[in-house]
Amino acid sequence: MAQIAENVSIREFIIERDYEAVFQLWQHAGEGIQLRPSDSFSEIQKKINRDPDLFLVAEAGGDIVGAVLAGFDGRRGMIYHLAIDTGYRRR
């Protein structure tokens, strides 16, 4: 777990523990994140099984305050979702 600023830590996403909070974060992140069937629990589980180290969360005081879901096809990297709680933006 990496420490960044003001008691915010970065760690790998744990689906059983984090999915609901991250999904809520995505729903309330504002424009730019469009949720689709591929964001369901079962589809995210498939993604985690394939690339567990490409989904990170930012945590502060036990709460999820940010998340990034990325992918890699062997040649290119992409960011699928990047969301930060409005109270933690620009830090």
C-alpha positions as CSV (number, residue, x, y, z in Angstrom):
1,M,0.0,0.0,0.0
2,A,1.4,3.4,-1.0
3,Q,0.9,6.5,1.0
4,I,0.2,9.7,-1.0
5,A,-1.1,12.8,0.7
6,E,-3.1,13.6,3.8
7,N,-3.6,10.0,4.9
8,V,-4.7,8.7,1.5
9,S,-3.3,5.3,0.6
10,I,-3.3,3.5,-2.8
11,R,-3.9,-0.2,-2.9
12,E,-5.1,-3.0,-5.2
13,F,-8.9,-3.3,-5.5
14,I,-10.4,-6.2,-3.6
15,I,-13.7,-7.0,-5.2
16,E,-15.6,-8.5,-2.3
17,R,-14.6,-5.6,-0.1
18,D,-14.6,-2.7,-2.5
19,Y,-17.0,-3.3,-5.4
20,E,-20.1,-1.5,-3.9
21,A,-18.1,1.5,-2.8
22,V,-16.3,1.9,-6.1
23,F,-19.6,1.4,-8.1
24,Q,-21.1,4.2,-6.0
25,L,-18.1,6.4,-6.7
26,W,-18.5,5.7,-10.4
27,Q,-22.2,6.5,-10.3
28,H,-21.6,9.9,-8.6
29,A,-18.3,10.9,-10.3
30,G,-20.1,13.2,-12.8
31,E,-19.6,13.4,-16.5
32,G,-17.1,11.1,-18.2
33,I,-17.9,7.8,-16.6
34,Q,-20.6,5.9,-18.4
35,L,-21.5,2.6,-16.6
36,R,-22.3,-0.4,-18.8
37,P,-23.0,-4.1,-18.3
38,S,-19.2,-4.6,-18.3
39,D,-19.1,-2.8,-15.0
40,S,-21.2,-5.5,-13.2
41,F,-19.8,-7.5,-10.4
42,S,-19.4,-10.6,-12.5
43,E,-17.7,-8.8,-15.3
44,I,-15.3,-6.9,-13.0
45,Q,-14.5,-10.3,-11.4
46,K,-13.4,-11.6,-14.8
47,K,-11.2,-8.5,-15.2
48,I,-9.7,-8.9,-11.7
49,N,-8.9,-12.6,-12.4
50,R,-7.0,-11.5,-15.6
51,D,-5.3,-8.3,-14.4
52,P,-5.5,-8.0,-10.6
53,D,-2.8,-5.3,-10.5
54,L,-4.5,-3.0,-13.0
55,F,-7.4,-1.9,-10.7
56,L,-6.3,0.4,-7.8
57,V,-8.3,2.3,-5.2
58,A,-7.4,5.3,-3.1
59,E,-8.5,5.0,0.5
60,A,-8.8,7.6,3.3
61,G,-10.1,6.8,6.8
62,G,-11.4,3.4,5.6
63,D,-13.4,5.0,2.8
64,I,-12.8,4.6,-0.9
65,V,-12.1,8.1,-2.3
66,G,-10.7,7.2,-5.7
67,A,-10.4,4.4,-8.2
68,V,-8.7,3.7,-11.4
69,L,-9.5,0.7,-13.6
70,A,-6.9,0.1,-16.4
71,G,-6.2,-2.5,-19.1
72,F,-3.3,-3.8,-21.1
73,D,-3.6,-5.7,-24.3
74,G,0.1,-6.7,-24.6
75,R,1.0,-3.6,-26.5
76,R,-1.2,-0.7,-25.3
77,G,-2.4,0.5,-21.9
78,M,-5.7,2.1,-21.4
79,I,-7.6,3.7,-18.6
80,Y,-11.3,2.6,-18.5
81,H,-12.5,4.5,-15.4
82,L,-10.7,7.1,-13.3
83,A,-12.8,8.6,-10.5
84,I,-12.0,10.8,-7.5
85,D,-14.5,11.7,-4.8
86,T,-15.3,15.5,-5.2
87,G,-13.9,16.2,-1.7
88,Y,-10.5,14.8,-2.7
89,R,-10.0,16.3,-6.1
90,R,-7.0,18.5,-6.8
91,R,-4.9,17.2,-3.9
